[in-house]
Every structure is written in structure tokens, then in C-alpha cells.
């Protein structure tokens, strides 16, 4: 017995010394897999010593350097030069305390319309190149307090004008990682493309009419547009502040929820968040329920499905998703109808860009490269495709509250109140807990195509009611192009939507990474 043990020991020593490849193979087995890593998996790897915050940031930076420009993805505007130093501090903190903050060491891709102290914020505009805001946007401050690292700022549709493309004068065209000849949607397409291609762990985008949910759908991601007032818009370059919401764009719902619970809640700098008091949850992860669809009553909004321009493949994916929801225990109300819908949404948009962006530029104080929108237009520093809209915005110079009718916030404007009450009445009539529809009725367009049907379904039901909406992957077309399904619920019913979306996501597992952005070896 003794001889046998000795022989084995000698064999192991010889193998270890003279066959180093064996050691490498063993080491690789415990190597942390960055691609598709979740917040929970990253934290487990930090706790077990498999990664550090520094090595994590280094790995994501290597992926950005390897993939972002060589593929023409072009999702990143600037990498944070202080990211590694911030990672080192977080490693020291963990070594000292043995504790991880909620987003400890998580590298975040931040859309370039969020103020980031010490780091350029441009809104996609060459006119704001080099503009360093005096402090962080509220949501950026909250994720940093939770231990997150702003890894990079992402490209966006200039001034957030386009829901269809992500093109800016500061960085050019961002492409879709699933097909580099196609668009990632707009305007948060840079964040979505980067997160989908695993150039960062999670992302922050903004949504006025589409721009969290559209890019999430086009990039096989989860995106949350929360209830108006659940999260602060302070420090975000506005498009139409009355409709603007910032929030997470991630590869899994759980990650999106972990970000949401960090950024949700009252912020005195954004009065609309007063509505969240007593309604915001400190812990949204408690609602991640694999059987959450049992007993749910889900209304199918056929108006966004049965149209002449809906792609047959998207419709087929939606019908399959409806069948899946039913099999998971949901009761399907099909069709769900909002009476006089078309009449209610007429003239419901208010162009308040001129007013809102002037307020933002004023918030920069003496650091502002231009003092108002008129100066920006006079500079000529903008992409040709936004020229007409930019000049038209300058002409809209009546304060929102003095217009006829006035442009008020979603809780005060009679048009929005009437629309919200009509949707609520229809939901109550059919005892519907959530409304579903394809986030887009068509697959991503090719870059440069502005003629074929776009299929954007996101502009009204959530942005003008104030209701929360979550988009989740529902599969791929035959051309391997992603598609998403949206769930909309009543005000502050994020817990309900999270239950439903999580049950569907976990049962179907439609998320998969783009093939051209594999793990680096």
C-alpha cells in the first residue's frame, strides 16, 4: 500500500514538472469565463479569488481593444482612464472588509448622455466634445456608491433624436453585433451593442419613446423602462424631459433588477421622483420567481401584431411566445383592446427639447462649451441627418407651460391623464395584469435603410402613460436577428412585471451572444 502511494506521488511530481501543459489545462478549468458573466457570477468569482476587480476591468478593456473598432461595431466613445485605479481601490476594500457592495467591481457601459464627473459627456454631439460635467448624474452616483465602475461611455444617436439608428457626430455609426450590416436601433444603441458583445458587464441607457427597449430588443437583451418617477433623470442630457427615463440594459433580467434596485427612489433634484415615495422597493430581486406566471392575466395587444407591415417571422415568434406564456400558467386575454386608442394618442407628443437642453447647458455653468441650443446650431457641429430637426427645435421657443395646450409632466397633462385612464379602464374591464406585444414588429434594418418598415412599437403605451415596461428576448428570425417582447404594467408594478418576465425568460432562455464576439484566447 505504501509503495503504491509513493509511486502515485512520484508520477504526479514528474508529470507536474516535465509536462507543464497539464498544469495549463488544469488552470484553464478554473479560469473565469467573462463572456455572458452575470453580476452574481462575477461576485462569486471575486469571493473565490478567481478574479479581482482589476483583472476584470483589464479583461473587458482587452475585449474593447480587440473587437470594438476592428469589427466596425463602434459602440464605445471613450474608455474611462481611471477605471483601473478605481478597481484597485475596490480590491483593497474587499481585502480589508471581506464584503462586496451590491455592484462591487461591476464594469458598466454608460450612455454618453449621463453626466460623469471627470469624464467627457457629449450626448453624441461634436459641439460638446471635451465637456466635463461638474458632477455625476444621480444614477451614475448611485451605481458608484454601490461599487460599480464606469468602464466606458457609449455612442448614441446624436442628441437622442433617432429611435432607428445610433449615429453621432462625435463617434459615427454603431452597428449591430449580430449582423454588422444592420442597425442596433437608437438612441441607446451603443450601450446595447457593447453589452450584447460582452464589452462590459451591464449598461445604462435612456428611453424617451423607445431607446432602452428598442436597442435591447435588437440586441437580444433585457431593458427596463421603469415607472415615471421611480428613477431620477438628474444629470441626464434631456430629449423631452417629460418623457425621459434612464435605466438598465443587460443580458439577463436578474442583472437589470440588481441595477434597478440601486438607482430607484426619491431624488430631491428631480421632483417627479416624489411619486416613488412609499412605492419604490429596496429589494427587487425578491420578485425573481420562476413560477411567477401562474395565475397571471396577460392581455395581447393585437394592434401591434396584426398589421400589414409586421414581419411574418416576428409574428410567428410572438405567437410562440404567447403559447409559452400560456403553458407557464398565464391566462391569455386575446385581443386586449383600448377603445379610441388612435384618437387618444393624437398630438400627445410635446417637443420640449429646446427648453430642456438649454436648462441642461445652464447646469454646466462656466464649463459649458455653448450656452444654449442656438449657439450649438450656429456652430455647425452636428451630423447632417439631424440638421432639419435641430433647426426646427430652435424655432420652438415658447416655454412649455405657456403653450396652447401647455406641455406638462405625465402626471399633470390632461392628454396623458386621459390616455392613462383609458388604458387602466381597459385593463380593469378585462382584469388584465400586464399587456404584451413585440417590442419591434420588424427585424433590425440594414445600415442606411430608411425606407423599409421600421416596426417600432414602443412610442406610446409606456412613454405617455408613465407605466413601466420591460423587454425580454423572445427568439431569433431565420437570419439570426434578435427579437424582443414587451410587458407593460400599471404604475409602480415593477414587482409584478419582474415576476412575469423572469418566469418567461428562465423557461425559454432565448438569450445567446453574437458569434463574432467570442471569448478571447
N, C-alpha and C positions, 0 to 999 in steps of 0.2 A: 504493500500500500504506500509506504514511504517513498520507495523507488519510483512508483507511478506518479506521485505528486511532484517529485523532483524533476522528472522527465518533462512533465507538462510545463513546469515553471521555466525550465531551460528553453523549451520550444517557444514559449511566449517571449522570452527575452531576446532570443535570436531573431524572431520574426519582427519584433518592435525595432531592433537596432538595424537589421540588414534589409528590411523591407519597409521603408518609410511610407510608401504608397498606401499600405494598410492603415497606417496612422491617419493619413489624409482622408481615407474613406470613412474611418470611424468619426473623424472630426466633422466631416460634411453631414453626417447623420444628425448631429446635434446643432448644425448651423441654422440660424433663424431665417425663415423664408419671408422675405419682405413683401413679395407680390401678394396682394389681397389681404394683407395683415390687418386685423381689426384692433381697435383700442384695447380691448381685453387681452388679446393675444400679445400685443406689444408690452403691456404691463406685466403679464406673466413672464415674458422673456426677460424683462428688466429685473424682476424679482429673483429669477433663477440664475441671473448672471450671464445669460446668453447674449444679451446686448446691453449697451449703455446708451444714454441719450445722445452722446457724441457719435457713437458708431451708427446709430440710427439716422441722424442727420447727414452724416457723411455718405451713407448708402443712398439716401434719397437724392442728395446733390449729384452723386455719380450717375444716377438714372436720368436726372435732368440734363446733365452734360452729355450723356450718351444718346439720348433719344429726342430731346425737345427740338433742336434745330436740324439734326441730321435727317429726320423724317419729314420735316416741314410741319410738324404738329403746331409748333409756335404758340404754346399755351402760356409760357412764362414771360413776364415783362422784366422782372428783376428778382434775383435771389438775395435774401437778407444777409448782408456781410457779417452780421453779429450772431447769426444762428448758432454757430459752433460755440461761441463764448457763452451764450445762453444755455446751451446743452451742458456745458461743463459745470455751470452753477447748479443746474438741476441734478446732475450726477453727484455733486458734492452734498447737496441737500439730502438726497436719498441715502447716501453713505452715512450721513450724520444722524438722520432720524429713522431710517428704515421704513418710511412712509411715502406713498405716492399720492399726489394730488389728483383730482378727477381726470385731468388731461395731461398729467405729468409727462413731459418729454414728447408729446404728440406733435409732429410737424404738420402745420396747417397751411394750405394754399388759400390765400386771401384775395378776393376780387379787388381790382385796383380802384374801386370807389369807396373803400373803407379807409378812413384815416389811420395811419400807422406812424406813431411818433418816431422820428429819426429815419424814416424810410419813405421814399417818394410815393405820393398818391396823385394820380393824374386823371382818373375817370376815362382813360383811353385817349385823352386829348394831348396833342403836342403842345398846346398852349399852357398846360400845367406841368410840363417837363421840369423836373427838379423841385417841384413844390413839396416842401416838407411841412406837414401839419404840426400844430403846436402840441397835440396830444393824441392819444388813441381814440378811435371810435369806441362807444360804450361796449359793443360786443367784443371788440378786439381786447379791450381792457379786461373784460370778464374771462375770456379764454386764457389770457396771460396769467391772470390771478389763479386760474385753475391748473397752471403749469404748462400750457401749450406753448409751442414755439412757432412764431410766424416764419415759415420757411421761405416763402416767396409770394410776390404779388402776381396775379394772373391777368391775362389780356381779357378785354371785354369789348362789346360793341360801344363805339365812341359815344360818350355821354349816356350810355344805356339806351340809345334810341331804337335799336333793332331787336325784335324778338327772333329774327330769322338767321342773322349772321353775327359772327364775332369778328369784327373788323375795326381797327382803330388807326389813327394817325401816329400813335406812339409806338405801335408794335406790329401793325399789319394784320394778316389773315391767320386766324386759328382754324385748324381742321379737325375733323372727327377721327379719333384713333381707330375706329372700327372700319373706316374707309376714308383714306386720306384725301380722296377726291370729293368728299362730302362735308357738309357743314356740321358743327356741333350745336346748332341753334344759337340764340343770343338771349340776353346780352352777357350772361354769366358763362359763356361757352369756354372761356379759358380755365376757369375753376373746374368745370365738369370734365373737360378733356384731360386736364392734369390728374385729377383724382381717378378717372377711369383708367388712365395709363399707368397708375401707381407711381406718379411723380411726387406724391405727398400722401399722408395718411387720410386726411379728411379735408373738406373745404368749406369756405363761406362764400355765398352768393347773395344776390339781391333780386327781388321779384316785384315788379310794378304791375305787370299784366301777365307775365309768363316766365320770367328769366331765372327762376330757380327750377321750376318744374319742367320747362321746355328742354333746357340743356341736360337735365337729369334723365329725361325720357330718351333723348337722342344718344346718350352715352351709357345706358344700362346702369343707372344709378338711382338712389333714393334721394328725393328732395322734399323738404318741408317748408311750405309757406304757412306760417302759424297764424293764429287769430290776430287781427289788427289790434294792437295794444299789448300783446303778450311779450313782445320784444322791442327794444329801443332802436330807433333809427338815428340817434345822435351820432354825428361824425361820419355819416354816410353821404357821399355826394348824391343829391336827390335827382330823380327824374320828375315824378309827380309825388311830392311827399304824402299827399292824402291817400295814395295807393301803395307807397313803397313799404316793403318789408325785407329785412335781412334774415338769413338763416342757413342751415346746413345743407351741403351737398356731399353725399357719402356713398360708399359701396354697399353698406348694409343699413337697415333701419336702426338696429341697435346703436351703431355709431352716431347716426343722426340724432337719436334720442339723447345720447350722452352729451352731445354738443348743445342740444336744445335746453336741457335742464341747467346748463351753465349760464346760458345767455338770457333765459326767460326772467321776467319780473319787472318791477317798477323802477323807473329811472327818472328822477326829477327833471332831467334835461330834455325829456320827451314826454310832454303832458298826456299824450294818448295812452301811455302805459298805466295811467291811473286806473284804467278799466281792468287791469290784470290783478289788482289787489284783491286778495281772498280767492282768486281763481287760478293763479299760477301754482304749479306743483314743484316742490323741491326735488321730488324723485319721480321722473317719468319712466325710468327703466322698470319700475314695478308693474307697468302695464304691458310688458312684453309677454304675451300669452299665446302659446302655440295652439290652444283650442279656443281662441278669442272670438271666432266667427260663429260659434254655436249660439243659435237663437237670434243672431243679428238680422235686421231687416234692411236690405240693401236695394236702393232704387236705381234702375238703369236709365240713364238719360239718353234716350234713343236719338234725340235731336243732334247729338254729336257723333252718332254712329251710322245711322241710315241716311247718309247724304250722297248725292251724285258724285262727289269728288273723293269720298272715302276710299282709300286703297283697299281692295278686297282682302289682301293679306293681313292688314291691320284689323279689319273687321273680323276675320277668322280668328285672330289671336284674342280679340275681345270676347268673342262668343265662347272660346275655350276658357278664358278667364272667368266668365260668368258661370260656366258649368263647374269649374273648380271651386268657386265660392259656394255654390250650392252643395257640392259634395263635402265641403268642410263645415256644413251645418247652417249656412245662411239661408234665410228665406228671401227669395228674389222677387221684387216688385217691378214688373217689366210690361209696359214702359212706365217710367216716372215722368210726369208732365207738370210744368209750371205754366199755368194759364197766363196768356198775354205776355209771354216771355219777351218776344221781339219788341213789343211796344215799351215794355219796362226798361229795356237797355238802350233805347234811343237817346242820343245826346247825354249819356251818363258820364262820359269821359270829360275831364276838365284839364286843359293844358295850362299847368301852373309852373312849367319849367323855368321860365324867365324869372319869376318871382322867387322861386325856391333856390335856384342856383346863385342868384345874387346874394341871398342870405348866406349860402354856404361860403361864397368867396369872401364875404364880410367877416365870417368866423375865423378866417385865416389871418386877419389883422394885417400888419405891415408885411407879412411874409407872402401875401397873395401876389402871384405874378401879374394878374389882371384884377381890376376892382369890380367889374361887372360883366354881364354877358355881351353887351355892346362892344366892349373892348376886345373880348375874345373873338367876336365875329370880324372886327376890324383888323385883327392880327393876321387873318388868313390861315391860321394854324389849325386846320381841320381837314378831314377826309372829304373828297368831292361828293361822296354819296350822301352826306348829311347836310350839305350846304343849304339846300332849299328849306329843310325843316329848321335848321339853326336860324336862318334869316327870318323865317316866319315866326319863330318863337320870340325874337326880339320885338316884333311888332305887337305882340300880345302884352301890353304894358299896363293894363288896369289891374289893380290889386284884386286877388281872388274874392275877397269878401264884398267888394263893391261891384261885382259883375251882375248881370241880369240873365239868369238867376245866379246868386252867389255860389262860389265853389267852396264848400265847407268840408270838414272831415267826414269820414264814413258814418260816424255816429250822429252827425248833426244835419247832413244834407238831406232834404226831403226826397230827392231822387233815389238815393241809396237806401234810405229807410223804407221807401215803398217797395223797392226791389227785394230787400232782405225779408220784409214781412210777407211778400208773396211767395218766396221760396220756403219760408218757415211754415206758412199756411198749407202749402202743398205737402211738405214733409209730415206735418201733423195729421193731415187728412189720410195719408197712406201709412201713417205710423212708421215712417222711414227714419232709420238711424244715420245713414250715410248715402251719398249719391256717388255713382261711379260712371266713368266714361274714359275712352282712350285719351291720354294726355295730348297726343297729336293723332290726327286721322290719316297722316301720310308719313312715310319714311323720310329720313333726312334728305334734303335736296343736294344736288351736286353744287360745288362751289361755283358761283357765278350765275346759277339758275335762279332767276327771279320771276319766272313765268308759270312753272308747273305748280299744282296745288300745294299750299304750304301745310295746311291741316292743323293749325294751332287752335286748340280748344280751350285755352287757359285764361282768356282775357276778361271773362265776366263773372261766372258763378262764384269764384272766390274773391277776386280783387274788388268787386263792387258790393259784395255783401259783408265783407270783413271776415267771412268764415275761414276756418283752417282747411288746408288741402295738402295731401301727401301723394306724391307719385312714386310708383314702385315698378320695377321691371316686370313685363308680362310676356317676354319672349323676343324672338328674332324673326325677321322676314326670311324668305328663301335666299336673299342676298346677304344674310348675316348682319342685317341692320337692326339695331335695338328698337324696341317699342315699350311704352310705359302705360300704366293705368292709374288714373287719379281717383282718390277717395276724398270727398268733401263732407264735412260735418257742421253742426251748429257752432255758434260762438263758444270758444274755450272748451270744446270737446276733444282736444288732442288726446286725452287718455283713451277715449273710445276708438278714435281712428288708429291709434298705435296698436291697440288690441287686434283690430281687423287686419291691418296691413301686415303686422308681424305673422299672424296665423297664415295669411296667404303667401307671404314671402318664404317662410320656413317650409311650407308644404310644396312649393313649386320650384324654388331655388333656380330662378332664371338668370341670375347674375353670373356672368363669366367675363374674364378680362380679354382685351383685344390681343389678337395673336402676335402682332408685330412689336409688342412691347413686353417681351418675355423677361424672365429673371436674368440678371447679368451674371456671367460666369467668370 
